[in-house]
Amino acid sequence: MQTVDINKRLVDSYLELLKTLSPNSKLDLISGLSASLKTSKKTKNLSLKALEGDFINEKSADEIISDLKQARSFTRSIESF
């Protein structure tokens, strides 16, 4: 299925839902949609490359692993049969 078909079906399903709204609610929705189109916010780069180099620690990888293992706490107890 092409993207255009999916978008058309999505718009049609929204229109079915919006039929039950009052005229004032529909006008509020139109003004809200218009306002969202006028303000174009740049999306932040959310890729993993954007996080590169953000974790700075003086410890080596082995020391960090050791600290994590020591911080673990196990609450399960194994019962014998």
PDB file of N, CA, C and O in Angstrom:
ATOM      1  N   MET A   1       0.848  -1.172   0.000  1.00  0.00           N
ATOM      2  CA  MET A   1       0.000   0.000   0.000  1.00  0.00           C
ATOM      3  C   MET A   1       0.898   1.241   0.000  1.00  0.00           C
ATOM      4  O   MET A   1       1.891   1.289   0.727  1.00  0.00           O
ATOM      5  N   GLN A   2       0.565   2.205  -0.782  1.00  0.00           N
ATOM      6  CA  GLN A   2       1.382   3.397  -0.893  1.00  0.00           C
ATOM      7  C   GLN A   2       1.084   4.370   0.236  1.00  0.00           C
ATOM      8  O   GLN A   2       0.040   4.305   0.885  1.00  0.00           O
ATOM      9  N   THR A   3       2.031   5.272   0.452  1.00  0.00           N
ATOM     10  CA  THR A   3       1.892   6.255   1.524  1.00  0.00           C
ATOM     11  C   THR A   3       0.692   7.155   1.316  1.00  0.00           C
ATOM     12  O   THR A   3       0.016   7.530   2.274  1.00  0.00           O
ATOM     13  N   VAL A   4       0.423   7.505   0.063  1.00  0.00           N
ATOM     14  CA  VAL A   4      -0.719   8.375  -0.233  1.00  0.00           C
ATOM     15  C   VAL A   4      -2.018   7.700   0.176  1.00  0.00           C
ATOM     16  O   VAL A   4      -2.903   8.349   0.733  1.00  0.00           O
ATOM     17  N   ASP A   5      -2.141   6.418  -0.090  1.00  0.00           N
ATOM     18  CA  ASP A   5      -3.351   5.682   0.287  1.00  0.00           C
ATOM     19  C   ASP A   5      -3.516   5.635   1.804  1.00  0.00           C
ATOM     20  O   ASP A   5      -4.622   5.785   2.323  1.00  0.00           O
ATOM     21  N   ILE A   6      -2.405   5.425   2.508  1.00  0.00           N
ATOM     22  CA  ILE A   6      -2.467   5.360   3.967  1.00  0.00           C
ATOM     23  C   ILE A   6      -2.869   6.718   4.530  1.00  0.00           C
ATOM     24  O   ILE A   6      -3.705   6.795   5.430  1.00  0.00           O
ATOM     25  N   ASN A   7      -2.276   7.793   4.000  1.00  0.00           N
ATOM     26  CA  ASN A   7      -2.616   9.136   4.476  1.00  0.00           C
ATOM     27  C   ASN A   7      -4.071   9.470   4.208  1.00  0.00           C
ATOM     28  O   ASN A   7      -4.733  10.071   5.054  1.00  0.00           O
ATOM     29  N   LYS A   8      -4.582   9.089   3.042  1.00  0.00           N
ATOM     30  CA  LYS A   8      -5.986   9.359   2.708  1.00  0.00           C
ATOM     31  C   LYS A   8      -6.907   8.609   3.653  1.00  0.00           C
ATOM     32  O   LYS A   8      -7.898   9.162   4.129  1.00  0.00           O
ATOM     33  N   ARG A   9      -6.587   7.365   3.924  1.00  0.00           N
ATOM     34  CA  ARG A   9      -7.413   6.580   4.847  1.00  0.00           C
ATOM     35  C   ARG A   9      -7.375   7.173   6.249  1.00  0.00           C
ATOM     36  O   ARG A   9      -8.387   7.195   6.949  1.00  0.00           O
ATOM     37  N   LEU A  10      -6.207   7.650   6.653  1.00  0.00           N
ATOM     38  CA  LEU A  10      -6.076   8.254   7.968  1.00  0.00           C
ATOM     39  C   LEU A  10      -6.897   9.532   8.069  1.00  0.00           C
ATOM     40  O   LEU A  10      -7.584   9.754   9.066  1.00  0.00           O
ATOM     41  N   VAL A  11      -6.829  10.365   7.049  1.00  0.00           N
ATOM     42  CA  VAL A  11      -7.606  11.608   7.034  1.00  0.00           C
ATOM     43  C   VAL A  11      -9.093  11.294   7.032  1.00  0.00           C
ATOM     44  O   VAL A  11      -9.863  11.944   7.739  1.00  0.00           O
ATOM     45  N   ASP A  12      -9.505  10.313   6.253  1.00  0.00           N
ATOM     46  CA  ASP A  12     -10.919   9.932   6.213  1.00  0.00           C
ATOM     47  C   ASP A  12     -11.404   9.441   7.582  1.00  0.00           C
ATOM     48  O   ASP A  12     -12.519   9.758   7.997  1.00  0.00           O
ATOM     49  N   SER A  13     -10.573   8.676   8.275  1.00  0.00           N
ATOM     50  CA  SER A  13     -10.988   8.191   9.592  1.00  0.00           C
ATOM     51  C   SER A  13     -11.085   9.344  10.596  1.00  0.00           C
ATOM     52  O   SER A  13     -11.977   9.350  11.445  1.00  0.00           O
ATOM     53  N   TYR A  14     -10.174  10.318  10.503  1.00  0.00           N
ATOM     54  CA  TYR A  14     -10.281  11.497  11.368  1.00  0.00           C
ATOM     55  C   TYR A  14     -11.551  12.281  11.072  1.00  0.00           C
ATOM     56  O   TYR A  14     -12.222  12.743  11.995  1.00  0.00           O
ATOM     57  N   LEU A  15     -11.883  12.434   9.811  1.00  0.00           N
ATOM     58  CA  LEU A  15     -13.094  13.165   9.456  1.00  0.00           C
ATOM     59  C   LEU A  15     -14.341  12.487  10.011  1.00  0.00           C
ATOM     60  O   LEU A  15     -15.278  13.160  10.439  1.00  0.00           O
ATOM     61  N   GLU A  16     -14.354  11.179  10.004  1.00  0.00           N
ATOM     62  CA  GLU A  16     -15.489  10.448  10.589  1.00  0.00           C
ATOM     63  C   GLU A  16     -15.610  10.751  12.082  1.00  0.00           C
ATOM     64  O   GLU A  16     -16.715  10.922  12.597  1.00  0.00           O
ATOM     65  N   LEU A  17     -14.477  10.818  12.770  1.00  0.00           N
ATOM     66  CA  LEU A  17     -14.499  11.122  14.205  1.00  0.00           C
ATOM     67  C   LEU A  17     -14.937  12.556  14.467  1.00  0.00           C
ATOM     68  O   LEU A  17     -15.610  12.828  15.461  1.00  0.00           O
ATOM     69  N   LEU A  18     -14.559  13.477  13.580  1.00  0.00           N
ATOM     70  CA  LEU A  18     -14.834  14.894  13.805  1.00  0.00           C
ATOM     71  C   LEU A  18     -16.257  15.303  13.454  1.00  0.00           C
ATOM     72  O   LEU A  18     -16.686  16.408  13.788  1.00  0.00           O
ATOM     73  N   LYS A  19     -16.982  14.434  12.791  1.00  0.00           N
ATOM     74  CA  LYS A  19     -18.365  14.759  12.418  1.00  0.00           C
ATOM     75  C   LYS A  19     -19.230  15.045  13.633  1.00  0.00           C
ATOM     76  O   LYS A  19     -20.185  15.817  13.546  1.00  0.00           O
ATOM     77  N   THR A  20     -18.912  14.438  14.756  1.00  0.00           N
ATOM     78  CA  THR A  20     -19.762  14.566  15.946  1.00  0.00           C
ATOM     79  C   THR A  20     -19.465  15.826  16.747  1.00  0.00           C
ATOM     80  O   THR A  20     -20.202  16.146  17.680  1.00  0.00           O
ATOM     81  N   LEU A  21     -18.401  16.547  16.402  1.00  0.00           N
ATOM     82  CA  LEU A  21     -18.065  17.760  17.143  1.00  0.00           C
ATOM     83  C   LEU A  21     -19.025  18.901  16.827  1.00  0.00           C
ATOM     84  O   LEU A  21     -19.623  18.963  15.753  1.00  0.00           O
ATOM     85  N   SER A  22     -19.149  19.791  17.789  1.00  0.00           N
ATOM     86  CA  SER A  22     -19.979  20.984  17.578  1.00  0.00           C
ATOM     87  C   SER A  22     -19.242  21.935  16.637  1.00  0.00           C
ATOM     88  O   SER A  22     -18.024  21.835  16.483  1.00  0.00           O
ATOM     89  N   PRO A  23     -19.973  22.860  16.006  1.00  0.00           N
ATOM     90  CA  PRO A  23     -19.307  23.822  15.115  1.00  0.00           C
ATOM     91  C   PRO A  23     -18.228  24.647  15.813  1.00  0.00           C
ATOM     92  O   PRO A  23     -17.182  24.922  15.224  1.00  0.00           O
ATOM     93  N   ASN A  24     -18.470  25.042  17.053  1.00  0.00           N
ATOM     94  CA  ASN A  24     -17.461  25.811  17.791  1.00  0.00           C
ATOM     95  C   ASN A  24     -16.207  24.982  18.035  1.00  0.00           C
ATOM     96  O   ASN A  24     -15.094  25.498  17.927  1.00  0.00           O
ATOM     97  N   SER A  25     -16.372  23.716  18.359  1.00  0.00           N
ATOM     98  CA  SER A  25     -15.232  22.842  18.576  1.00  0.00           C
ATOM     99  C   SER A  25     -14.440  22.649  17.287  1.00  0.00           C
ATOM    100  O   SER A  25     -13.210  22.594  17.302  1.00  0.00           O
ATOM    101  N   LYS A  26     -15.162  22.547  16.176  1.00  0.00           N
ATOM    102  CA  LYS A  26     -14.487  22.398  14.879  1.00  0.00           C
ATOM    103  C   LYS A  26     -13.675  23.646  14.549  1.00  0.00           C
ATOM    104  O   LYS A  26     -12.560  23.548  14.037  1.00  0.00           O
ATOM    105  N   LEU A  27     -14.240  24.831  14.845  1.00  0.00           N
ATOM    106  CA  LEU A  27     -13.506  26.076  14.598  1.00  0.00           C
ATOM    107  C   LEU A  27     -12.268  26.176  15.483  1.00  0.00           C
ATOM    108  O   LEU A  27     -11.215  26.633  15.038  1.00  0.00           O
ATOM    109  N   ASP A  28     -12.399  25.746  16.747  1.00  0.00           N
ATOM    110  CA  ASP A  28     -11.234  25.734  17.639  1.00  0.00           C
ATOM    111  C   ASP A  28     -10.156  24.791  17.108  1.00  0.00           C
ATOM    112  O   ASP A  28      -8.967  25.102  17.170  1.00  0.00           O
ATOM    113  N   LEU A  29     -10.571  23.662  16.596  1.00  0.00           N
ATOM    114  CA  LEU A  29      -9.634  22.705  16.033  1.00  0.00           C
ATOM    115  C   LEU A  29      -8.926  23.280  14.812  1.00  0.00           C
ATOM    116  O   LEU A  29      -7.718  23.110  14.646  1.00  0.00           O
ATOM    117  N   ILE A  30      -9.692  23.966  13.956  1.00  0.00           N
ATOM    118  CA  ILE A  30      -9.106  24.587  12.764  1.00  0.00           C
ATOM    119  C   ILE A  30      -8.085  25.644  13.156  1.00  0.00           C
ATOM    120  O   ILE A  30      -7.007  25.712  12.565  1.00  0.00           O
ATOM    121  N   SER A  31      -8.412  26.469  14.147  1.00  0.00           N
ATOM    122  CA  SER A  31      -7.463  27.515  14.552  1.00  0.00           C
ATOM    123  C   SER A  31      -6.225  26.901  15.191  1.00  0.00           C
ATOM    124  O   SER A  31      -5.117  27.406  15.009  1.00  0.00           O
ATOM    125  N   GLY A  32      -6.402  25.824  15.932  1.00  0.00           N
ATOM    126  CA  GLY A  32      -5.252  25.148  16.526  1.00  0.00           C
ATOM    127  C   GLY A  32      -4.338  24.541  15.469  1.00  0.00           C
ATOM    128  O   GLY A  32      -3.115  24.632  15.566  1.00  0.00           O
ATOM    129  N   LEU A  33      -4.946  23.920  14.454  1.00  0.00           N
ATOM    130  CA  LEU A  33      -4.152  23.348  13.371  1.00  0.00           C
ATOM    131  C   LEU A  33      -3.437  24.435  12.581  1.00  0.00           C
ATOM    132  O   LEU A  33      -2.282  24.267  12.190  1.00  0.00           O
ATOM    133  N   SER A  34      -4.123  25.549  12.347  1.00  0.00           N
ATOM    134  CA  SER A  34      -3.502  26.665  11.629  1.00  0.00           C
ATOM    135  C   SER A  34      -2.318  27.224  12.412  1.00  0.00           C
ATOM    136  O   SER A  34      -1.269  27.517  11.838  1.00  0.00           O
ATOM    137  N   ALA A  35      -2.489  27.368  13.712  1.00  0.00           N
ATOM    138  CA  ALA A  35      -1.399  27.882  14.546  1.00  0.00           C
ATOM    139  C   ALA A  35      -0.207  26.933  14.550  1.00  0.00           C
ATOM    140  O   ALA A  35       0.942  27.375  14.567  1.00  0.00           O
ATOM    141  N   SER A  36      -0.479  25.634  14.535  1.00  0.00           N
ATOM    142  CA  SER A  36       0.633  24.678  14.540  1.00  0.00           C
ATOM    143  C   SER A  36       1.395  24.705  13.223  1.00  0.00           C
ATOM    144  O   SER A  36       2.588  24.403  13.195  1.00  0.00           O
ATOM    145  N   LEU A  37       0.728  25.060  12.136  1.00  0.00           N
ATOM    146  CA  LEU A  37       1.413  25.158  10.852  1.00  0.00           C
ATOM    147  C   LEU A  37       2.253  26.424  10.756  1.00  0.00           C
ATOM    148  O   LEU A  37       3.286  26.438  10.087  1.00  0.00           O
ATOM    149  N   LYS A  38       1.815  27.485  11.422  1.00  0.00           N
ATOM    150  CA  LYS A  38       2.524  28.757  11.354  1.00  0.00           C
ATOM    151  C   LYS A  38       3.818  28.727  12.154  1.00  0.00           C
ATOM    152  O   LYS A  38       4.800  29.356  11.760  1.00  0.00           O
ATOM    153  N   THR A  39       3.834  28.016  13.258  1.00  0.00           N
ATOM    154  CA  THR A  39       5.033  27.926  14.076  1.00  0.00           C
ATOM    155  C   THR A  39       5.797  26.678  13.679  1.00  0.00           C
ATOM    156  O   THR A  39       5.390  25.557  13.984  1.00  0.00           O
ATOM    157  N   SER A  40       6.890  26.886  13.007  1.00  0.00           N
ATOM    158  CA  SER A  40       7.694  25.734  12.593  1.00  0.00           C
ATOM    159  C   SER A  40       8.867  25.600  13.544  1.00  0.00           C
ATOM    160  O   SER A  40       9.816  26.383  13.499  1.00  0.00           O
ATOM    161  N   LYS A  41       8.789  24.602  14.402  1.00  0.00           N
ATOM    162  CA  LYS A  41       9.868  24.327  15.335  1.00  0.00           C
ATOM    163  C   LYS A  41      10.828  23.337  14.699  1.00  0.00           C
ATOM    164  O   LYS A  41      10.422  22.365  14.063  1.00  0.00           O
ATOM    165  N   LYS A  42      12.089  23.604  14.885  1.00  0.00           N
ATOM    166  CA  LYS A  42      13.081  22.662  14.388  1.00  0.00           C
ATOM    167  C   LYS A  42      13.166  21.501  15.356  1.00  0.00           C
ATOM    168  O   LYS A  42      13.251  21.700  16.568  1.00  0.00           O
ATOM    169  N   THR A  43      13.145  20.306  14.832  1.00  0.00           N
ATOM    170  CA  THR A  43      13.270  19.138  15.679  1.00  0.00           C
ATOM    171  C   THR A  43      14.734  18.926  16.020  1.00  0.00           C
ATOM    172  O   THR A  43      15.621  19.106  15.186  1.00  0.00           O
ATOM    173  N   LYS A  44      14.958  18.548  17.235  1.00  0.00           N
ATOM    174  CA  LYS A  44      16.319  18.294  17.676  1.00  0.00           C
ATOM    175  C   LYS A  44      16.797  16.970  17.090  1.00  0.00           C
ATOM    176  O   LYS A  44      16.006  16.064  16.827  1.00  0.00           O
ATOM    177  N   ASN A  45      18.075  16.884  16.898  1.00  0.00           N
ATOM    178  CA  ASN A  45      18.668  15.662  16.387  1.00  0.00           C
ATOM    179  C   ASN A  45      18.648  14.622  17.500  1.00  0.00           C
ATOM    180  O   ASN A  45      19.390  14.736  18.476  1.00  0.00           O
ATOM    181  N   LEU A  46      17.807  13.618  17.354  1.00  0.00           N
ATOM    182  CA  LEU A  46      17.647  12.615  18.390  1.00  0.00           C
ATOM    183  C   LEU A  46      18.367  11.313  18.053  1.00  0.00           C
ATOM    184  O   LEU A  46      18.061  10.269  18.629  1.00  0.00           O
ATOM    185  N   SER A  47      19.304  11.367  17.140  1.00  0.00           N
ATOM    186  CA  SER A  47      20.019  10.156  16.790  1.00  0.00           C
ATOM    187  C   SER A  47      21.052   9.832  17.857  1.00  0.00           C
ATOM    188  O   SER A  47      21.373  10.674  18.696  1.00  0.00           O
ATOM    189  N   LEU A  48      21.568   8.619  17.824  1.00  0.00           N
ATOM    190  CA  LEU A  48      22.573   8.215  18.797  1.00  0.00           C
ATOM    191  C   LEU A  48      23.883   8.961  18.599  1.00  0.00           C
ATOM    192  O   LEU A  48      24.650   9.124  19.548  1.00  0.00           O
ATOM    193  N   LYS A  49      24.146   9.413  17.393  1.00  0.00           N
ATOM    194  CA  LYS A  49      25.374  10.166  17.153  1.00  0.00           C
ATOM    195  C   LYS A  49      25.374  11.475  17.928  1.00  0.00           C
ATOM    196  O   LYS A  49      26.438  11.992  18.266  1.00  0.00           O
ATOM    197  N   ALA A  50      24.203  12.014  18.210  1.00  0.00           N
ATOM    198  CA  ALA A  50      24.127  13.260  18.968  1.00  0.00           C
ATOM    199  C   ALA A  50      24.593  13.061  20.405  1.00  0.00           C
ATOM    200  O   ALA A  50      24.978  14.025  21.066  1.00  0.00           O
ATOM    201  N   LEU A  51      24.565  11.827  20.896  1.00  0.00           N
ATOM    202  CA  LEU A  51      24.970  11.532  22.262  1.00  0.00           C
ATOM    203  C   LEU A  51      26.451  11.196  22.376  1.00  0.00           C
ATOM    204  O   LEU A  51      26.957  10.990  23.479  1.00  0.00           O
ATOM    205  N   GLU A  52      27.124  11.143  21.285  1.00  0.00           N
ATOM    206  CA  GLU A  52      28.519  10.731  21.268  1.00  0.00           C
ATOM    207  C   GLU A  52      29.370  11.680  22.107  1.00  0.00           C
ATOM    208  O   GLU A  52      29.319  12.898  21.937  1.00  0.00           O
ATOM    209  N   GLY A  53      30.151  11.099  23.012  1.00  0.00           N
ATOM    210  CA  GLY A  53      31.065  11.877  23.825  1.00  0.00           C
ATOM    211  C   GLY A  53      30.436  12.555  25.020  1.00  0.00           C
ATOM    212  O   GLY A  53      31.132  13.286  25.724  1.00  0.00           O
ATOM    213  N   ASP A  54      29.167  12.356  25.287  1.00  0.00           N
ATOM    214  CA  ASP A  54      28.517  13.026  26.405  1.00  0.00           C
ATOM    215  C   ASP A  54      28.836  12.375  27.750  1.00  0.00           C
ATOM    216  O   ASP A  54      28.780  13.041  28.784  1.00  0.00           O
ATOM    217  N   PHE A  55      29.168  11.094  27.750  1.00  0.00           N
ATOM    218  CA  PHE A  55      29.482  10.399  28.998  1.00  0.00           C
ATOM    219  C   PHE A  55      30.987  10.487  29.232  1.00  0.00           C
ATOM    220  O   PHE A  55      31.772   9.844  28.535  1.00  0.00           O
ATOM    221  N   ILE A  56      31.373  11.277  30.203  1.00  0.00           N
ATOM    222  CA  ILE A  56      32.790  11.450  30.500  1.00  0.00           C
ATOM    223  C   ILE A  56      33.019  10.968  31.919  1.00  0.00           C
ATOM    224  O   ILE A  56      32.393  11.452  32.862  1.00  0.00           O
ATOM    225  N   ASN A  57      33.924  10.009  32.060  1.00  0.00           N
ATOM    226  CA  ASN A  57      34.212   9.453  33.360  1.00  0.00           C
ATOM    227  C   ASN A  57      35.699   9.135  33.415  1.00  0.00           C
ATOM    228  O   ASN A  57      36.291   8.727  32.416  1.00  0.00           O
ATOM    229  N   GLU A  58      36.294   9.319  34.573  1.00  0.00           N
ATOM    230  CA  GLU A  58      37.726   9.072  34.735  1.00  0.00           C
ATOM    231  C   GLU A  58      38.018   7.586  34.953  1.00  0.00           C
ATOM    232  O   GLU A  58      39.163   7.151  34.828  1.00  0.00           O
ATOM    233  N   LYS A  59      36.988   6.814  35.276  1.00  0.00           N
ATOM    234  CA  LYS A  59      37.193   5.392  35.554  1.00  0.00           C
ATOM    235  C   LYS A  59      37.327   4.608  34.255  1.00  0.00           C
ATOM    236  O   LYS A  59      36.813   5.009  33.210  1.00  0.00           O
ATOM    237  N   SER A  60      38.021   3.494  34.344  1.00  0.00           N
ATOM    238  CA  SER A  60      38.130   2.617  33.179  1.00  0.00           C
ATOM    239  C   SER A  60      36.855   1.793  33.062  1.00  0.00           C
ATOM    240  O   SER A  60      36.036   1.759  33.980  1.00  0.00           O
ATOM    241  N   ALA A  61      36.703   1.139  31.938  1.00  0.00           N
ATOM    242  CA  ALA A  61      35.506   0.318  31.713  1.00  0.00           C
ATOM    243  C   ALA A  61      35.435  -0.805  32.739  1.00  0.00           C
ATOM    244  O   ALA A  61      34.350  -1.122  33.227  1.00  0.00           O
ATOM    245  N   ASP A  62      36.575  -1.415  33.078  1.00  0.00           N
ATOM    246  CA  ASP A  62      36.574  -2.503  34.060  1.00  0.00           C
ATOM    247  C   ASP A  62      36.157  -2.008  35.443  1.00  0.00           C
ATOM    248  O   ASP A  62      35.470  -2.722  36.173  1.00  0.00           O
ATOM    249  N   GLU A  63      36.564  -0.798  35.808  1.00  0.00           N
ATOM    250  CA  GLU A  63      36.163  -0.248  37.100  1.00  0.00           C
ATOM    251  C   GLU A  63      34.672   0.051  37.135  1.00  0.00           C
ATOM    252  O   GLU A  63      34.019  -0.174  38.154  1.00  0.00           O
ATOM    253  N   ILE A  64      34.137   0.547  36.055  1.00  0.00           N
ATOM    254  CA  ILE A  64      32.695   0.825  35.990  1.00  0.00           C
ATOM    255  C   ILE A  64      31.904  -0.468  36.090  1.00  0.00           C
ATOM    256  O   ILE A  64      30.898  -0.533  36.797  1.00  0.00           O
ATOM    257  N   ILE A  65      32.356  -1.499  35.382  1.00  0.00           N
ATOM    258  CA  ILE A  65      31.675  -2.805  35.440  1.00  0.00           C
ATOM    259  C   ILE A  65      31.731  -3.360  36.850  1.00  0.00           C
ATOM    260  O   ILE A  65      30.739  -3.895  37.347  1.00  0.00           O
ATOM    261  N   SER A  66      32.871  -3.241  37.496  1.00  0.00           N
ATOM    262  CA  SER A  66      33.021  -3.721  38.868  1.00  0.00           C
ATOM    263  C   SER A  66      32.083  -2.974  39.807  1.00  0.00           C
ATOM    264  O   SER A  66      31.440  -3.589  40.657  1.00  0.00           O
ATOM    265  N   ASP A  67      31.998  -1.661  39.663  1.00  0.00           N
ATOM    266  CA  ASP A  67      31.081  -0.868  40.497  1.00  0.00           C
ATOM    267  C   ASP A  67      29.632  -1.284  40.288  1.00  0.00           C
ATOM    268  O   ASP A  67      28.867  -1.379  41.248  1.00  0.00           O
ATOM    269  N   LEU A  68      29.252  -1.530  39.042  1.00  0.00           N
ATOM    270  CA  LEU A  68      27.879  -1.953  38.761  1.00  0.00           C
ATOM    271  C   LEU A  68      27.576  -3.306  39.383  1.00  0.00           C
ATOM    272  O   LEU A  68      26.493  -3.511  39.931  1.00  0.00           O
ATOM    273  N   LYS A  69      28.521  -4.224  39.301  1.00  0.00           N
ATOM    274  CA  LYS A  69      28.307  -5.555  39.891  1.00  0.00           C
ATOM    275  C   LYS A  69      28.203  -5.483  41.403  1.00  0.00           C
ATOM    276  O   LYS A  69      27.410  -6.211  42.001  1.00  0.00           O
ATOM    277  N   GLN A  70      28.989  -4.620  42.031  1.00  0.00           N
ATOM    278  CA  GLN A  70      28.934  -4.481  43.488  1.00  0.00           C
ATOM    279  C   GLN A  70      27.641  -3.809  43.948  1.00  0.00           C
ATOM    280  O   GLN A  70      27.183  -4.049  45.065  1.00  0.00           O
ATOM    281  N   ALA A  71      27.059  -2.984  43.109  1.00  0.00           N
ATOM    282  CA  ALA A  71      25.836  -2.272  43.481  1.00  0.00           C
ATOM    283  C   ALA A  71      24.588  -3.129  43.343  1.00  0.00           C
ATOM    284  O   ALA A  71      23.514  -2.744  43.805  1.00  0.00           O
ATOM    285  N   ARG A  72      24.721  -4.260  42.725  1.00  0.00           N
ATOM    286  CA  ARG A  72      23.553  -5.134  42.549  1.00  0.00           C
ATOM    287  C   ARG A  72      23.105  -5.690  43.889  1.00  0.00           C
ATOM    288  O   ARG A  72      23.914  -5.973  44.771  1.00  0.00           O
ATOM    289  N   SER A  73      21.808  -5.837  44.015  1.00  0.00           N
ATOM    290  CA  SER A  73      21.266  -6.489  45.207  1.00  0.00           C
ATOM    291  C   SER A  73      20.206  -7.482  44.749  1.00  0.00           C
ATOM    292  O   SER A  73      19.289  -7.146  43.998  1.00  0.00           O
ATOM    293  N   PHE A  74      20.357  -8.693  45.217  1.00  0.00           N
ATOM    294  CA  PHE A  74      19.437  -9.758  44.842  1.00  0.00           C
ATOM    295  C   PHE A  74      18.536 -10.057  46.025  1.00  0.00           C
ATOM    296  O   PHE A  74      19.011 -10.315  47.131  1.00  0.00           O
ATOM    297  N   THR A  75      17.247 -10.022  45.788  1.00  0.00           N
ATOM    298  CA  THR A  75      16.297 -10.259  46.869  1.00  0.00           C
ATOM    299  C   THR A  75      15.640 -11.633  46.771  1.00  0.00           C
ATOM    300  O   THR A  75      14.895 -12.036  47.664  1.00  0.00           O
ATOM    301  N   ARG A  76      15.919 -12.347  45.689  1.00  0.00           N
ATOM    302  CA  ARG A  76      15.324 -13.675  45.555  1.00  0.00           C
ATOM    303  C   ARG A  76      16.097 -14.688  46.395  1.00  0.00           C
ATOM    304  O   ARG A  76      17.327 -14.661  46.457  1.00  0.00           O
ATOM    305  N   SER A  77      15.373 -15.547  47.014  1.00  0.00           N
ATOM    306  CA  SER A  77      16.019 -16.634  47.736  1.00  0.00           C
ATOM    307  C   SER A  77      15.590 -17.946  47.103  1.00  0.00           C
ATOM    308  O   SER A  77      14.425 -18.126  46.746  1.00  0.00           O
ATOM    309  N   ILE A  78      16.533 -18.850  46.968  1.00  0.00           N
ATOM    310  CA  ILE A  78      16.252 -20.141  46.335  1.00  0.00           C
ATOM    311  C   ILE A  78      15.926 -21.145  47.430  1.00  0.00           C
ATOM    312  O   ILE A  78      16.709 -21.360  48.356  1.00  0.00           O
ATOM    313  N   GLU A  79      14.782 -21.737  47.307  1.00  0.00           N
ATOM    314  CA  GLU A  79      14.352 -22.708  48.305  1.00  0.00           C
ATOM    315  C   GLU A  79      14.693 -24.101  47.825  1.00  0.00           C
ATOM    316  O   GLU A  79      14.549 -24.425  46.646  1.00  0.00           O
ATOM    317  N   SER A  80      15.135 -24.898  48.733  1.00  0.00           N
ATOM    318  CA  SER A  80      15.466 -26.279  48.376  1.00  0.00           C
ATOM    319  C   SER A  80      14.213 -27.136  48.487  1.00  0.00           C
ATOM    320  O   SER A  80      13.267 -26.801  49.200  1.00  0.00           O
ATOM    321  N   PHE A  81      14.231 -28.244  47.768  1.00  0.00           N
ATOM    322  CA  PHE A  81      13.059 -29.141  47.775  1.00  0.00           C
ATOM    323  C   PHE A  81      13.150 -30.150  48.860  1.00  0.00           C
ATOM    324  O   PHE A  81      12.252 -30.979  49.009  1.00  0.00           O
TER     325      PHE A  81
END
